[in-house]
């Protein structure tokens, strides 16, 4: 290594002052280019990409928040829903029990024929804009259906 350095020093000493100045300038420019293209330009590109990704993420978040607002049911007045659901259940021959719940009107149908139960739910949706937020249907030992759930006013109406 020492021999290599001594050889480099003698080579440098053999150059004229003008050649040394030009070689120094060339080495400085090469170093500046290496720093620019190796460090600065990639960093600036990374920042621009990050800003673009952030803008895209913010746009997607706004889209998801808008969709979530549409999917969240509007506050439901249980009394208003019961005023429509109870007569419709009676008309379909269902014995339904209602109570005000946290998110809407809770109902229980202990025993119903399949066409009557699902006909009632379809009629509530099509005629009154009321739909089940939650619905659990089970088959009873007698072969009828038992249902319980929560009814809410549809946000589409």
C-alpha positions in Angstrom: 0.0 0.0 0.0 2.9 2.4 0.9 4.5 1.6 -2.5 1.3 2.4 -4.3 0.9 5.8 -2.5 4.6 6.6 -3.2 4.0 5.9 -6.8 0.8 8.1 -6.9 2.7 11.0 -5.2 5.5 10.8 -7.7 3.0 10.7 -10.5 1.2 13.8 -9.0 4.5 15.6 -8.6 5.4 15.0 -12.2 2.3 17.0 -13.3 2.5 20.7 -14.1 0.5 23.1 -11.8 -2.0 23.6 -14.6 -2.5 19.8 -15.0 -3.0 19.4 -11.3 -5.6 22.1 -11.3 -7.5 20.5 -14.1 -7.3 17.0 -12.6 -8.5 18.4 -9.2 -11.4 20.1 -10.9 -12.3 16.9 -12.8 -12.1 14.9 -9.6 -14.4 17.4 -7.8 -16.9 17.3 -10.6 -16.9 13.5 -10.7 -17.5 13.5 -6.9 -20.3 16.1 -7.2 -22.0 14.0 -9.9 -21.6 10.8 -7.8 -23.2 12.5 -4.8 -26.0 14.1 -6.9 -27.0 10.9 -8.7 -26.2 8.5 -5.8 -27.7 10.5 -2.9 -29.6 13.7 -3.7 -31.7 12.6 -6.7 -32.9 9.3 -5.1 -33.8 11.2 -2.0 -35.8 13.8 -3.9 -37.6 11.0 -5.9 -38.4 9.2 -2.7 -40.0 12.3 -1.2 -42.0 12.9 -4.4 -43.2 9.3 -4.4 -44.1 9.5 -0.7 -46.1 12.7 -1.3 -48.0 11.0 -4.2 -48.7 7.8 -2.1 -49.9 10.0 0.8 -52.3 11.9 -1.6 -53.6 8.5 -2.9 -54.1 7.2 0.6 -56.0 10.3 1.7 -58.3 10.0 -1.3 -58.9 6.4 -0.6 -59.6 7.2 3.1 -62.1 9.8 2.1 -63.8 7.3 -0.2 -64.0 4.7 2.5 -65.3 7.2 5.1 -68.0 8.3 2.6 -69.0 4.6 2.0 -69.0 3.9 5.7 -71.4 6.8 6.2 -73.7 5.5 3.6 -73.7 2.0 5.2 -74.3 3.2 8.7 -78.0 3.3 9.2 -79.7 6.5 10.2 -81.0 6.8 13.7 -84.2 4.8 13.9 -87.3 5.8 16.0 -88.5 2.4 17.4 -92.0 3.7 17.8 -92.3 4.8 14.2 -90.9 1.5 13.0 -93.3 -0.4 15.3 -96.3 1.6 14.0 -95.6 0.1 10.6 -94.2 -3.3 11.4 -96.9 -4.4 13.9 -99.9 -4.0 11.5 -97.9 -5.7 8.7 -97.1 -8.7 11.0 -100.7 -9.0 12.0 -101.8 -8.9 8.3 -99.4 -11.8 7.6 -100.8 -13.8 10.5 -97.6 -13.5 12.6 -97.5 -13.2 16.4 -94.6 -10.8 16.8 -93.4 -9.1 20.0 -91.6 -5.8 19.8 -89.3 -3.8 22.1 -87.2 -0.7 21.7 -83.6 -1.6 21.2 -80.3 0.2 21.2 -80.0 0.3 17.4 -83.6 0.0 16.3 -86.8 -2.0 17.0 -86.0 -5.4 18.4 -88.6 -8.1 17.5 -89.2 -11.8 18.2 -91.5 -14.1 16.3 -91.7 -17.4 18.2 -93.4 -19.5 15.5 -94.1 -18.7 11.9 -94.5 -20.4 8.5 -91.6 -19.7 6.1 -93.7 -17.7 3.5 -95.4 -15.6 6.2 -92.1 -14.7 7.9 -90.1 -13.8 4.8 -93.1 -12.2 3.2 -93.5 -9.9 6.1 -89.8 -8.9 6.0 -90.0 -8.4 2.2 -93.2 -6.3 2.6 -91.5 -4.1 5.3 -88.6 -3.4 3.0 -90.7 -2.7 -0.2 -93.6 -0.9 1.3 -92.2 0.9 4.3 -88.4 1.1 3.8 -87.8 -1.0 6.9 -85.2 -3.7 6.9 -83.5 -6.0 9.4 -80.2 -4.8 10.7 -79.8 -8.2 12.4 -81.8 -11.3 11.9 -81.6 -14.8 13.4 -83.9 -17.5 12.0 -84.0 -21.0 13.5 -86.2 -24.0 12.8 -88.4 -25.1 15.6 -89.3 -28.7 16.6 -92.8 -28.3 15.0 -91.2 -27.5 11.6 -91.9 -23.8 11.7 -89.5 -20.9 12.0 -88.5 -18.8 15.0 -87.0 -15.4 14.3 -85.5 -12.6 16.2 -83.7 -9.5 15.2 -83.6 -5.7 14.9 -85.5 -3.6 12.4 -84.3 -0.2 11.3 -85.5 2.5 8.8 -83.6 2.0 5.6 -81.3 4.9 4.7 -82.3 4.5 1.0 -85.7 6.0 1.7 
